[in-house]
Amino acid sequence: MVSKMNSYLGWNDALARRFFSPDMAGRNVHLYVNQKLISDLETTLEPALGKFLDAIKLGPPGATREGVCQRALQAFHYWRSAGREYPPYIAYLCLFVLAGGAEGEFAVNAYYPRLRELLGEAGEGTLPSFSRMDDLWDDLETWSVLDKHGDFGLFRARHIGGYVHVGFPLAQTMLTEQERQFLPRLFFDAGLDPTSNPPSDELARSLRRFGVGRLQARTMRLVNTRDDPELLQALLSAIAEELAEWDGQVPDTTAGVVSAKLGFAGLRVCLDLDVTAQRAVSTLRCKLNREFPEDGVFLKVPGDPIRLLAEDYLSGWSTPLHNAVNGETIDASRFDWESGVSMRAESGGWRVKLPGRQVRVFLEGTPEGLPGLIEVPALPRGQPFFLAYSQSSGAIVDKWIRSQCTGFVDYPSLRGLPVGWKLGRVEAANSDEALKDQFPFMSFPAASRLKLVGGIRSSRGANFFSFAPPQVLLEGAPSGTVVLCNGERLVSIDGIGIYHLPVGLPVESRIDIEAMHGSRSLERQSLFLTGDFSVNVSDQPLCLNRFGEVVDSPGDSAVYLAGTTIYGESTPNESPADLFEDLGVELSNSPGYLIGRRPGQIASWPLRSWSSEWKPVWAVCRKGRRRQALFVGENPDEASPERQPAGGQREVRRWKEIVWYERKKIVAPRLPSLKALWKEYMEVAHGV
């Protein structure tokens, strides 16, 4: 007889290796288990380990309890102290997923009868202790993200809302592996923006149009018939999550080169609204779900001679599109908002598109770190928004505003929009019923979404340093939704859907964020905080000087950073002349500038006079072929720019000229924190 050690644990580790391996590092893992997978594994494992269900019933070594859930709990308790490579309960989770897709004469949502028939157990209802399996799903996420830092893949303990406990295994069965592989191409063909949270109706329409031949018959049947609204919503939520993880790229099957890729990115209209002057300045920004190319993206509109440039701005957002020759910002109102516009990148095979729409929705850009208003692709729930709409849609929109919205403010004399367009502000949309049939994009999002924004990641996945935790952004939730952190209710910042995490959160353990609407859980997210750590300089060859530049061999008396430790002695009272000398600049041939925190605090080199009333934060000078922005302040955390001008108009104008108008000629710092600080200065300069 095969021993329990060789049987259950052999199956457990074989299944674990099937999903978690170094090849999956940084990638999302789904425990999609069907009978074909089990049968394929039995071909190689059965001679030594027996059949899967027999191994499950035997359980791991030391299992003394009778039911599979009780034995799963025994495998779960204190497993880390045994020093095992993989959690020993993965085979049980695979069993629960297998039951979710079991074939037979069952009702669509009849999960427990499937599980009982699979195990050959009589009775009705849930298995004893099945409700406690939630702890195992959560622990698997903790193991993959915190213990392994995503090196074997990243698992997220998702669950389908409305299905208590059963929602965890069902979430793994919503899409097959093959369907997930086809989704990027479907997204590309449908022109879906991975940085958006699309409306349910628009996402379903894209699936009906582009899913044939790519999605399973059962999936297409659910999308087409809509017989089970709860299950359909769960499917749309799962696909929306896949869209949110997509980097915008797909293999180019027409190029004949395996490595060739196509890419898709969306354009968003942004508005700088001046109600007093009754004017709106409209621009276009590109948003990528990946690192923005360092040299920017050069774009061409078919039939238009202008060469456009989008450069990295912040968190995947580009600067406003501008003329690559003269730097002039492109006015978005020159394009037809109803028909949209498609652009092609000069390299990389990227397609960049502003979808044509008769109605456009805008929210405050603050949650994204952007000034003014930014376009969003769906109707927001429970929060104020701005609405731009064309003359051709005016009658339908006006009727919807009167009947299903509250707090409408019209701006009838606003200049700066395309001809025939109007703009208004809505306090809240109470329903999307009167609009979504005519305009599918004018419906509520497919799912509520919790996003972690900002913060500094300590490794792959949702691992953050405890000294720089993220904030929580809630999207697409109905009015009355509350956000909890480890059971503690969070308070929204200025009512814009951003939440600060409470202080004193535990480190090196799972922190749960949950959006609740009444007693219903809409969405869950988790994160992990990394505590204090030390760095040995000998193990950390990368050293940065005080200006954020990489240095190979800092001198004994130099001030430099290695890891999180500062070495050497600082000289906080250093004179401006000493600053430039430390920078290694030939001052006679390279004029430079010192920039302070407030507009107008600027001094050019050579210095004719110097006021000690302000301290320089940046030195802008030429090193090599281009000018660079070098941090010369004392503490980046205390060096944020201030908007209140200092000095005369001439100095303020010169400060803006260097920081904003000449920004494309200046190389930003390489250190991420300093690069972000320099962007704050550019944003302030832009608004001066």
C-alpha positions in Angstrom: 0.0 0.0 0.0 1.3 3.5 -0.9 2.2 5.5 2.2 0.4 8.7 3.0 3.7 10.6 2.7 4.2 9.4 -0.9 0.5 9.6 -1.8 -1.1 12.8 -0.5 2.0 15.0 -0.2 3.2 13.7 -3.6 0.0 14.8 -5.2 0.1 18.1 -3.3 3.6 19.0 -4.4 2.9 18.0 -8.0 -0.2 20.2 -8.2 1.7 23.0 -6.4 4.6 22.8 -9.0 1.9 22.9 -11.8 0.9 26.4 -10.7 3.8 27.8 -8.7 7.3 27.9 -10.2 10.2 30.3 -10.9 8.8 30.6 -14.4 5.7 32.3 -12.9 7.7 34.9 -11.0 5.7 38.2 -10.9 2.8 36.7 -12.8 -0.7 36.1 -11.5 -1.6 32.5 -10.6 -5.0 30.9 -10.9 -5.8 27.4 -9.5 -7.8 26.3 -12.5 -8.3 22.6 -12.0 -10.5 20.4 -14.2 -10.9 16.7 -14.8 -8.5 16.8 -17.8 -5.7 18.2 -15.6 -6.2 15.5 -13.0 -6.4 12.8 -15.6 -3.2 14.0 -17.3 -1.4 14.0 -13.9 -2.7 10.6 -13.0 -1.0 9.2 -16.1 2.4 9.9 -14.6 1.6 9.9 -10.8 -0.8 7.0 -10.4 1.8 4.2 -10.6 3.6 5.6 -7.5 1.0 7.8 -5.8 -2.4 6.3 -6.7 -5.5 8.2 -7.9 -6.1 11.8 -6.8 -9.3 11.3 -4.9 -7.8 8.3 -3.0 -4.9 10.4 -2.0 -7.3 13.2 -0.9 -9.2 10.8 1.3 -6.1 9.4 2.9 -4.9 12.9 3.7 -1.4 14.0 4.8 0.8 12.3 7.4 -0.5 12.7 10.9 -4.1 13.4 9.8 -6.4 12.0 12.4 -9.8 13.6 11.7 -12.4 12.2 9.4 -13.7 14.9 7.0 -11.7 16.4 4.2 -12.1 20.0 5.6 -10.9 18.9 9.1 -7.9 17.2 7.5 -7.2 20.3 5.4 -7.2 22.3 8.6 -4.7 19.9 10.2 -2.4 20.2 7.2 -2.7 24.0 7.5 -1.9 24.4 11.2 1.8 25.1 11.9 2.9 23.9 8.4 5.6 26.5 8.1 7.5 25.1 11.1 7.9 21.9 9.2 10.0 23.6 6.6 8.1 22.4 3.6 8.6 24.0 0.1 4.9 24.3 -0.7 1.9 24.7 1.6 0.5 21.1 2.3 -3.1 22.1 1.8 -2.9 23.0 -1.9 -4.3 19.7 -3.0 -7.5 20.3 -0.9 -8.0 23.7 -2.5 -7.6 22.0 -5.9 -10.3 19.6 -4.9 -12.7 22.4 -4.1 -11.9 24.1 -7.5 -12.4 20.7 -9.3 -15.9 20.4 -7.7 -16.9 23.9 -9.0 -16.6 22.7 -12.6 -17.8 19.2 -12.2 -20.3 18.0 -14.9 -23.6 16.4 -14.1 -27.3 17.1 -13.5 -26.9 20.0 -11.2 -28.4 23.4 -10.8 -26.1 26.2 -12.1 -25.2 27.3 -8.6 -25.4 23.9 -6.8 -21.9 23.7 -5.5 -22.2 21.4 -2.5 -24.0 18.6 -4.4 -21.1 18.6 -6.9 -18.5 18.4 -4.1 -20.4 15.6 -2.3 -20.8 13.5 -5.4 -17.1 14.0 -6.3 -16.1 12.6 -2.8 -18.8 9.9 -2.9 -20.4 11.3 0.3 -24.1 11.3 1.0 -26.0 14.1 2.6 -27.0 17.6 1.8 -25.6 21.1 2.4 -22.1 22.2 3.2 -19.4 19.9 4.5 -18.4 20.3 8.2 -15.8 23.1 8.6 -16.0 24.2 5.0 -16.5 27.8 6.2 -13.1 27.7 7.7 -11.4 27.0 4.3 -11.4 30.8 3.8 -8.3 30.8 6.0 -6.5 28.5 3.6 -7.2 30.7 0.6 -5.9 33.7 2.5 -2.8 31.9 3.7 -2.0 30.8 0.1 -2.0 34.4 -0.9 0.2 35.3 2.1 2.7 32.5 1.2 2.9 33.6 -2.5 3.2 37.3 -1.9 4.9 37.7 1.5 6.8 34.5 2.0 8.0 34.0 -1.5 7.8 37.7 -2.7 6.1 36.6 -5.9 9.2 34.5 -7.0 6.9 31.5 -7.6 3.9 33.6 -8.9 1.3 35.8 -7.2 -1.9 34.3 -6.0 -4.8 36.5 -4.9 -7.6 35.1 -2.8 -10.5 36.4 -4.9 -14.1 35.4 -4.2 -17.3 35.9 -6.1 -19.6 38.3 -4.2 -22.8 36.8 -3.0 -21.4 33.3 -2.7 -20.3 33.0 0.9 -17.2 30.6 1.3 -18.1 28.9 -2.0 -17.1 32.2 -3.8 -13.4 31.4 -3.4 -13.2 28.1 -5.4 -15.8 29.4 -7.9 -13.6 32.5 -8.6 -10.9 30.1 -9.9 -13.3 28.4 -12.3 -14.9 31.4 -14.0 -12.3 31.3 -16.8 -10.3 28.4 -18.2 -6.6 28.8 -18.8 -7.2 28.8 -22.6 -9.7 31.6 -22.2 -7.3 33.7 -20.1 -4.7 33.2 -22.9 -7.1 34.5 -25.5 -8.2 37.6 -23.5 -5.3 39.9 -24.4 -6.1 39.6 -28.1 -9.8 40.1 -27.4 -9.0 43.2 -25.4 -6.8 44.5 -28.2 -9.3 43.9 -31.0 -12.1 45.5 -28.9 -10.0 48.5 -28.1 -10.5 48.1 -24.3 -8.3 50.3 -22.1 -6.5 48.3 -19.4 -6.3 51.4 -17.2 -10.0 51.8 -17.1 -12.8 50.1 -15.2 -15.3 49.5 -18.0 -19.1 49.5 -17.7 -20.8 46.2 -17.5 -22.8 46.7 -20.7 -19.8 47.8 -22.7 -17.7 44.9 -21.5 -20.5 42.4 -22.2 -21.0 43.9 -25.7 -17.2 43.4 -26.4 -17.4 39.8 -25.3 -20.4 39.1 -27.5 -18.7 40.7 -30.5 -15.1 39.4 -30.1 -15.5 36.3 -27.9 -16.7 33.8 -30.5 -14.0 31.2 -31.1 -12.0 32.5 -28.1 -14.3 31.9 -25.1 -15.9 28.6 -24.2 -19.5 27.8 -25.2 -20.7 28.0 -21.6 -19.1 31.5 -21.2 -20.7 32.8 -24.4 -24.1 31.3 -23.5 -24.0 33.1 -20.1 -23.0 36.4 -21.9 -25.7 36.1 -24.6 -28.6 34.7 -22.6 -28.0 36.6 -19.3 -30.0 33.9 -17.5 -28.0 34.1 -14.3 -27.4 37.8 -13.5 -25.3 37.0 -10.4 -23.1 34.6 -12.3 -22.8 37.0 -15.2 -21.7 39.8 -12.9 -19.1 37.5 -11.4 -17.8 36.6 -14.9 -17.7 40.3 -15.9 -15.8 41.1 -12.7 -13.3 38.3 -13.4 -12.7 39.6 -16.9 -12.4 43.1 -15.7 -9.7 42.0 -13.3 -7.8 40.3 -16.2 -8.2 43.6 -18.2 -6.8 45.6 -15.2 -3.7 43.3 -15.2 -3.1 43.5 -19.0 -0.1 45.5 -20.0 -1.6 46.4 -23.4 0.6 44.1 -25.4 -0.3 41.1 -27.6 1.9 38.9 -29.9 1.8 40.1 -33.5 0.6 36.9 -35.4 0.9 38.7 -38.8 4.5 39.8 -38.5 6.1 36.4 -38.8 8.4 37.1 -35.9 7.7 35.4 -32.6 9.0 38.3 -30.5 7.1 40.9 -32.3 4.3 42.5 -30.3 1.4 44.9 -30.9 0.3 47.3 -28.2 -2.8 49.3 -27.3 -3.1 52.4 -25.2 -6.0 54.7 -24.5 -6.1 58.5 -24.8 -8.1 60.5 -22.3 -9.4 64.1 -22.6 -8.4 66.3 -19.7 -9.9 69.6 -18.9 -8.5 72.6 -17.1 -11.8 74.4 -16.1 -11.9 78.1 -15.2 -15.6 78.7 -14.2 -15.0 82.4 -13.5 -13.6 83.0 -17.0 -16.1 80.6 -18.5 -13.3 78.7 -20.3 -12.0 75.2 -20.5 -8.6 74.2 -21.9 -8.7 70.6 -23.2 -5.7 68.4 -23.7 -5.0 64.7 -24.4 -3.0 62.4 -22.2 -2.0 58.9 -22.8 -2.3 56.2 -20.1 -0.2 53.0 -20.1 -0.5 50.0 -17.8 3.2 49.6 -17.8 6.4 51.6 -17.5 6.3 54.6 -19.8 9.2 54.6 -22.4 12.0 56.7 -21.2 12.2 58.6 -24.5 8.5 59.1 -24.7 6.2 57.9 -27.5 6.1 59.7 -30.9 2.7 59.6 -32.5 1.3 60.3 -35.9 -2.3 60.9 -36.9 -3.1 59.6 -40.4 -3.3 62.6 -42.8 -1.9 65.1 -40.3 1.7 66.3 -40.8 2.2 67.1 -37.1 4.5 64.8 -35.2 3.1 64.4 -31.6 5.0 63.5 -28.5 3.8 62.0 -25.2 6.4 61.9 -22.4 6.4 60.2 -19.1 4.6 62.2 -16.4 3.4 60.2 -13.4 2.3 56.6 -12.7 1.8 55.6 -16.4 0.3 59.0 -17.4 1.9 61.0 -20.1 2.3 64.7 -20.3 -0.3 66.4 -22.5 0.3 65.6 -26.1 2.4 68.3 -27.7 4.1 69.1 -30.9 7.4 67.3 -31.0 9.0 70.1 -32.9 8.1 73.3 -31.0 6.7 71.8 -27.8 3.3 73.4 -28.2 0.5 71.6 -26.3 -2.1 70.2 -28.6 -5.7 71.5 -28.1 -7.9 68.4 -27.8 -10.9 70.4 -29.2 -9.3 70.3 -32.6 -10.3 66.7 -32.9 -13.8 65.2 -33.5 -14.8 63.9 -30.1 -17.8 62.1 -31.6 -15.8 60.1 -34.2 -12.7 59.8 -32.1 -9.1 59.6 -33.4 -6.6 56.8 -33.9 -2.9 57.4 -33.8 0.1 55.1 -34.5 3.4 55.1 -32.6 6.4 55.5 -34.9 8.0 52.5 -33.3 6.9 49.5 -31.2 3.7 48.7 -33.1 1.5 50.6 -30.7 -2.0 51.8 -31.5 -3.2 54.8 -29.4 -6.9 55.6 -29.6 -9.4 58.2 -28.3 -12.7 56.4 -28.7 -15.5 58.3 -30.4 -18.3 59.2 -28.0 -21.2 61.6 -27.9 -21.0 61.9 -24.1 -17.8 62.1 -22.0 -17.5 61.9 -18.2 -14.9 63.7 -16.1 -13.7 63.4 -12.5 -11.2 65.4 -10.4 -7.7 64.2 -11.3 -6.5 64.4 -7.7 -6.7 60.6 -7.0 -4.4 60.1 -10.0 -2.1 62.9 -9.0 -3.1 65.0 -12.0 -4.3 68.6 -12.1 -7.8 69.5 -13.4 -10.4 67.0 -14.7 -9.6 63.7 -16.3 -11.9 61.6 -18.5 -13.2 58.3 -17.1 -14.7 55.5 -19.2 -17.8 54.8 -17.1 -20.5 56.5 -15.1 -19.3 56.9 -11.5 -21.5 55.8 -8.6 -22.3 58.0 -5.7 -19.9 60.9 -6.4 -20.0 64.2 -8.3 -18.8 64.3 -11.9 -18.7 66.6 -14.9 -20.5 65.7 -18.1 -19.6 66.9 -21.6 -22.1 66.0 -24.4 -22.6 66.8 -28.0 -25.6 68.6 -29.6 -26.7 65.3 -31.2 -27.1 63.6 -27.8 -28.5 66.7 -26.0 -32.2 65.7 -25.9 -31.5 62.2 -24.5 -28.9 63.5 -21.9 -31.0 66.4 -20.8 -34.0 64.1 -20.2 -31.8 61.7 -18.2 -30.3 64.5 -16.1 -33.8 65.8 -15.2 -35.2 62.4 -14.3 -32.3 60.4 -12.8 -29.7 62.8 -11.6 -29.4 65.3 -8.7 -27.6 68.6 -8.3 -27.1 69.6 -12.0 -25.2 72.8 -12.7 -25.0 73.9 -16.4 -22.2 76.0 -17.9 -24.0 77.4 -21.0 -21.4 80.0 -22.1 -18.3 77.9 -21.7 -15.6 78.4 -24.3 -12.9 75.9 -25.3 -15.0 72.8 -26.1 -15.6 71.4 -29.6 -18.3 73.2 -31.5 -21.8 72.1 -30.4 -20.6 70.6 -27.1 -21.9 71.5 -23.6 -20.5 70.9 -20.1 -22.3 70.5 -16.8 -21.7 69.2 -13.3 -23.8 66.5 -11.7 -23.8 65.9 -8.0 -24.9 62.2 -8.3 -26.3 59.8 -10.9 -29.1 57.8 -9.3 -29.6 55.4 -12.3 -28.0 54.5 -15.7 -31.2 52.9 -17.1 -32.2 55.8 -19.4 -28.8 56.0 -21.0 -27.0 52.7 -21.2 -29.1 51.2 -24.0 -28.3 54.2 -26.2 -24.8 54.7 -24.9 -23.4 51.5 -23.4 -20.3 53.3 -22.0 -22.7 55.5 -19.9 -23.4 52.8 -17.4 -22.0 51.9 -14.1 -18.7 50.0 -14.0 -18.6 46.2 -14.3 -17.4 45.8 -10.7 -16.3 47.7 -7.7 -12.5 47.8 -7.5 -10.0 48.5 -4.7 -6.7 49.7 -5.9 -3.5 50.4 -4.0 -2.0 53.7 -5.2 1.3 55.3 -4.2 3.6 53.9 -1.6 6.9 52.2 -2.1 7.0 48.5 -2.9 9.5 46.4 -1.1 9.2 43.5 -3.6 6.8 42.0 -6.2 3.0 42.0 -5.5 1.4 44.0 -2.7 4.5 44.2 -0.6 5.2 47.8 0.7 7.7 49.3 3.1 6.0 50.2 6.4 7.4 53.7 6.2 5.8 54.3 2.8 2.4 52.5 2.7 0.0 53.0 -0.2 -3.4 54.7 -0.1 -6.6 52.9 -1.1 -8.7 54.0 -4.1 -12.2 52.7 -4.4 -13.8 52.8 -7.9 -17.3 51.9 -9.1 -18.9 51.3 -5.8 -22.6 52.2 -5.0 -23.4 55.0 -2.6 -23.2 53.9 1.0 -20.2 51.5 0.5 -17.8 51.5 3.4 -14.1 50.5 3.3 -12.6 48.5 6.1 -9.0 47.8 7.0 -8.6 44.8 9.3 -12.2 45.5 10.4 -11.6 49.2 11.1 -13.6 51.7 9.0 -11.6 54.1 6.9 -12.6 57.7 6.1 -12.5 59.0 2.6 -10.3 61.9 1.9 -12.5 64.8 0.7 -15.1 62.4 -0.5 -13.1 61.5 -3.7 -12.7 57.8 -3.0 -9.2 57.8 -1.6 -8.5 56.4 1.9 -5.5 56.6 4.1 -4.5 53.5 5.9 -4.5 53.7 9.7 -1.2 54.1 11.6 0.3 51.2 13.6 -0.6 48.4 11.1 1.2 45.1 11.7 4.3 44.3 9.6 5.1 41.0 8.0 1.5 39.8 8.1 -1.6 40.1 6.0 -3.6 43.3 6.0 -7.2 43.0 4.6 -9.0 45.8 2.9 -12.7 45.2 2.1 -15.4 47.2 0.5 -18.8 46.5 2.1 -22.2 47.5 1.0 -24.5 46.7 3.8 -23.8 43.0 4.7 -22.5 42.3 1.2 -18.8 42.2 0.4 -18.1 43.9 -3.0 -14.4 43.6 -3.2 -11.4 42.5 -1.2 -7.8 43.5 -1.4 -4.8 42.7 0.7 -1.3 44.0 1.3 1.8 43.3 3.4 4.1 45.8 5.1 7.8 45.1 5.3 9.3 46.1 8.6 12.8 47.5 9.4 15.8 46.0 7.7 19.4 46.7 7.4 21.7 46.7 4.3 25.4 45.7 4.3 27.2 48.1 1.9 29.4 45.2 0.7 26.3 43.5 -0.5 24.9 46.6 -2.1 27.3 47.8 -4.8 25.0 50.6 -6.0 25.9 53.9 -4.3 24.3 57.2 -5.0 25.8 60.6 -4.2 23.8 63.4 -2.5 22.5 64.5 -5.9 21.0 61.0 -6.8 23.9 60.1 -9.2 25.4 56.7 -9.3 29.0 56.7 -8.1 31.4 53.7 -8.4 33.8 54.4 -5.6 32.8 57.2 -3.1 35.7 58.6 -1.2 36.0 58.3 2.6 34.9 61.8 3.2 32.1 61.8 0.6 28.4 61.8 1.5 26.7 58.9 -0.3 23.7 56.6 0.0 23.9 52.8 -0.1 20.6 51.0 0.3 18.8 53.0 3.1 22.0 54.1 4.9 23.7 57.5 4.5 27.4 57.6 4.9 29.8 60.5 5.4 29.3 63.9 6.9 26.9 66.3 5.5 27.5 70.1 5.2 24.0 71.6 5.5 25.4 75.2 5.4 27.2 74.7 2.1 27.4 77.8 0.0 26.0 78.0 -3.6 29.5 78.0 -4.9 30.4 74.9 -3.0 27.3 73.2 -4.3 28.4 73.7 -7.9 31.9 72.6 -7.1 30.6 69.4 -5.5 28.6 68.8 -8.7 31.8 68.7 -10.7 30.6 71.5 -13.1 32.9 73.7 -15.1 31.2 76.9 -14.0 33.0 79.1 -16.5 31.6 77.1 -19.4 28.3 75.8 -17.9 25.9 78.4 -16.6 23.5 76.9 -14.1 20.5 77.8 -11.9 19.5 77.3 -8.3 15.8 76.6 -7.7 14.0 77.1 -4.4 10.7 75.8 -3.2 8.6 78.9 -4.2 8.1 80.3 -7.7 10.5 83.2 -8.0 13.2 81.6 -5.8 15.8 81.3 -8.5 19.4 82.4 -8.9 21.6 82.0 -12.0 25.3 81.2 -12.0 27.7 83.1 -11.7 25.9 84.5 -8.7 26.0 88.3 -8.6 24.3 88.4 -5.2 22.7 85.8 -2.9 19.9 86.1 -0.5 20.0 83.8 2.5 16.2 84.0 2.9 15.7 80.9 0.9 17.7 77.7 0.4 18.2 76.0 -2.9 16.5 72.7 -3.5 17.6 72.0 -7.1 20.6 72.8 -9.2 19.9 72.8 -12.9 23.2 72.7 -14.8 24.9 71.0 -17.7 26.7 67.7 -17.1 27.7 66.0 -20.3 25.5 66.8 -23.3 22.3 67.8 -21.5 21.3 69.8 -18.5 20.2 67.8 -15.4 18.1 68.6 -12.4 20.1 67.6 -9.3 18.7 67.6 -5.8 20.8 69.8 -3.5 18.3 70.2 -0.6 18.8 68.7 2.8 15.7 66.4 3.1 13.4 65.4 0.2 10.5 64.8 2.6 10.6 68.5 3.5 11.3 69.9 0.1 7.9 69.9 -1.6 7.2 73.0 -3.7 4.9 75.8 -2.5 2.5 77.6 -4.8 2.8 81.0 -3.2 5.2 83.1 -5.4 8.2 84.9 -3.9 10.0 87.8 -5.5 9.0 89.9 -8.4 7.2 89.0 -11.6 10.5 88.7 -13.5 11.9 86.1 -11.1 8.6 84.2 -11.0 8.5 84.1 -14.8 12.1 82.9 -15.0 11.4 80.2 -12.4 8.5 78.9 -14.5 10.6 79.1 -17.7 13.3 76.9 -16.3 11.1 74.4 -14.5 8.2 74.1 -17.0 8.9 75.5 -20.4 12.4 74.0 -20.6 11.5 70.8 -18.8 12.0 68.6 -22.0 15.6 69.8 -22.2 16.4 68.8 -18.6 17.1 65.3 -17.5 15.1 64.3 -14.4 16.8 62.6 -11.4 17.2 58.8 -11.7 16.2 58.1 -8.1 12.4 57.5 -8.1 11.7 59.6 -5.1 13.6 62.5 -6.4 12.1 62.1 -9.9 8.6 62.3 -8.3 9.6 65.4 -6.4 10.9 67.1 -9.6 7.5 66.3 -11.2 5.8 68.1 -8.3 7.8 71.2 -9.1 6.9 70.9 -12.8 3.2 70.7 -11.9 3.4 73.8 -9.7 5.3 75.6 -12.4 2.7 74.7 -15.0 0.0 76.3 -12.8 1.9 79.6 -12.1 
